Amino acid sequence: MLCFLSSCIADLCNWSGSGLVREPFLGTVQQVRLRCTEGSVKWLYPTQALRVVLEPNLSTARHTTVCIKLFRAFHGAAVYIERAGVLDLVMTDDKHPEQVHCFLVNDFQSPSIFLLANPQRDVRRRVVGFRYELRKKSTAVKVHPVFSSALTASCRPCNDSEILQAICSSDFVVLGCIRNVSHDPEQQMSVIEVEEARVYRQRSGVFERDPVLSGGHWHGHIHTLLQCQVRAGAGQFLFTGTEHFGEAWLSCAPRFKDFQTLYHSARVAQKIPCDFSLV
C-alpha cells in the first residue's frame, strides 16, 4: 500500500510513502503505525522526519528485542531508536547500511524508529528504508553479536549457564565442523561456513541439506562480528544463536566434547533448564 498521509496505518506490516506530500497542519513529523512483528518501511524523497511506531500484540513479553536492517540503497537520513521519549542515535547516513541493529525494549513500550532526513536541496534520488523484526527475548540468553546502540556486543565465550540456556531458547542449535571463516572489513563482519552439520533446531531455512555429502548432513553460514576475530578450528562445535532477516547470528559455540561434559554434570546436579539429546 502506498501512503502519503502524515499519520497513517498502512497494510499493518509494510509502509511506503513520500516526504514530498504531507498535510501542513499535522506538523513536520510524518507518523506511521504498524501492527506486525515483521515488515518493511520505504520512505521516498525524505524530508524533515518520519516516526514509525511498532505496535504488535506482544503484551505477554516483558522484554522485546527490536531488530532493523537498512536497505542497501539507504541514503538521505539518520536513524534513531526512541524509548521513553528519548532518541538514541543508531546510524548516520555514512555508516555501513547493511548491518543488523538490535535493541531491547522493556516495560511494555511501543518501540519507535525515528528517521531524521538530511537537509538537501535535491531529494529526488533519495530513498530511505529498512526491514524490521520484533521478537520475544529471554534475558537469560546472551545477546550476541549484533551491532546496537543499546546492547553491547560481546566477544567473550559464553559461560556454563549461558550455554545451557542457549540450547533451550536459541533460534538454531547446530552441531557441525568449521569449513572456512571469511572476513568482510567493510561490513565489519565474519562469516563461519559450517559443514557436516546436524540440525537440532532452526527457526527458518538458514541451514540446508548438503547436496554433495551423503548421510543427511546439513550446511550453512553463521555471522558474527569481525572484532571477535573468529578463526577456523578442528573438531565439532555446537553452534547456537539467533536468526535475523534470513541470516544466522552466533551466540554460543562450545566444542561439542566440552558441552557433553557440561551437560552431564548439570544433569546429575539437576540444573539443566531443558532436556537435550546427545545421541
Phi, psi and omega in degrees: 000133178262125188233131181242013181277155180284340174215124185199161166255124184278237179263029179080328184245322187234150179220139173221130183202181185238144175275355181274339182244116180208157176276116186298330183283352181265005175094188187267350182256116175281133186237138181228139176239128182240145190249004185257166177274351174204153181169204183212159177228132178228118184246108180274145176050059187297130174222145179060248186213153177230130178243119181252114180261126181259116186229058175283173179274084177237036186295339181276353182261118178291323181238128180237133175262127176254126177236138176230148175228118184285149177297152178301324183271014182302123182197121173127005182201158170261151185246133177232152168255133181253123178222127179054037176079003181250135179263126174249127181292129177262309186201139172269176188291344186253013182254148181330101188284342187264006177285155176267133179241129181235150184218145177262126180245127184249173170059035172060032177287156168266106184293148180230141173255125184247123180250123179250113184291142174286140178293116181221144176286323182243109181253009188296332181259013182266133176224128178240129180196161179201159169259151181225155174221141171240130184226143168290136185225128175280131180289349179283342180270136180293124177279117197191128357229068179262147180295143180196147174275351183247336181240132182274120177293136183237137178254002180289152176296149177292145174278178187299315182294324178294321179295313181296322178289325183296323181291341181269326192238359180288156176294325178224145173226115189224132174259125181190182180249153178273119177273320184198153172233122179250152185235138179237094182299326182296318179268359181056045187223147170240147180236123179264122176268120184252132179230172181049046189263152169244125182265113174280323181197143169206146184281326180225202185261041180296320178259135183235157177294136181285119183288346183270314184276144176269172177091009176076022179289156181246165185214143178186181182232142180235133182265150172206176182281143177300324182295343179283347174054049179291137178232155178291142178223155181280157176095182182263141177236150174258104184269132175227158178169195183248159176244128179226123175054043177079013179237144177267132178241132188288139171245288179236145180212071178286155169298142188296322180295325178290322178295321179301316179297315179298315184293317179298317180295318180292325179293318178298322180276001181056046180237027177268131181285342177199162177281143180220130182279122176266358183282000000 
